[in-house]
Amino acid sequence: MANTVTFVSLGPGDPSLITLKGLKQLQEADIIYAPSTQLKSGKVSSRAYDIITSLGIDSAKIKLFNVPMSKNRDLAVNAYQEVSELIYQAHLEGYQIAISAEGDAGFYSSSHYVTEYLKLKNIEVDKIPGIPAFIASGALAHLHIAKQEEELHVVPGILSLAELTDKLNAGHAVVVMKASQCEEVIKAAIKEFPETSFHYFENVGLPTEFYTQDTSTILARSFPYFSLLIIKNEAE
């Protein structure tokens, strides 16, 4: 079998939501690279590692690479450059390589750092799609995220209150990814749009998943990194 470099999308957290194609790629890979982060306690945490090993994949094939959770993106970019070089060397040695990505590797994923680096080395990178967190969130809340002619706007958590207001006034459904980056904007919008439905999610697909559309609960909550909202103009 020819050696390949493939991003395998793991889905939002529930191991059973990986595709059959993604699972097959993990099983056949010689090396699986998985992102991890070092917590303040010094412990190394990797959601990707937990998902992969729960699927029965041999942990000896998994190589963790640390991605600092910092607002200084230069640290993360450096980490991706370092692992890209390791992947490049392993590819030259003939290994079949899988690189894990939570959610979907082509949707608000840091996989593009590795992809662009390997392209410069003339290494083609394949991607196996997966379920994004907001799709799993909609299923959890029994939501029809977008109906008929309704527009769906998926935005990162760097939007302003004015930008969000414009979208809601235009009647669009809005998904806010990484809501912790705009917590105050979301809370201000809740007060400004009392008739709008704010569906709030944390850690969807994990045992710690949390969902509420009670605005008082959302206002009192501190948003963690893995949080998102689906905002709809009409009550569900």
C-alpha angles and dihedrals in degrees: 000000000000115000111253139181111222134172108221115203110218099191125235100311112293104105092213090065094069114108121250088242091053092049091050091052092052091049093051098043120106092205130022118196114205129182120238137174133212113236124218088258089061093250117134114232127192123172088185092056091050092051094046096048092046087060090062095256115152106258090211088074093057121096115189122213120194118236111189113231096223138131085234098089091189089077092055093044090053090051091052091048091052094050090044089060090050090050091049092052092047089050091053088052090058102254122149104234134201122187114198123223127182117234109357119340092222098047119079087323128145088224089102091074091061093039094054093046093051091046088060086056091050092248114142114220122206125205130210110203125234142183113285118225094247092057090052089046092054090052091049091054094041089240130159092215097199126016130203108308095358115128119229117210117194111194137174118244095262096087123122127233089252091055093048091045091054092053094048093046088052090057097247126149109236132205114195113200121202091013092184087079092063103027094137092048091053092048092049090050091052089058093044096048106040093164094053122097114238112193110194125196138183130187095349112198094025130098087252095055115141132192133178139154093189103118095205089057092049092049091052095047128094108224115233124210094266098057133116141169136219109204121196128182096218126058112258 
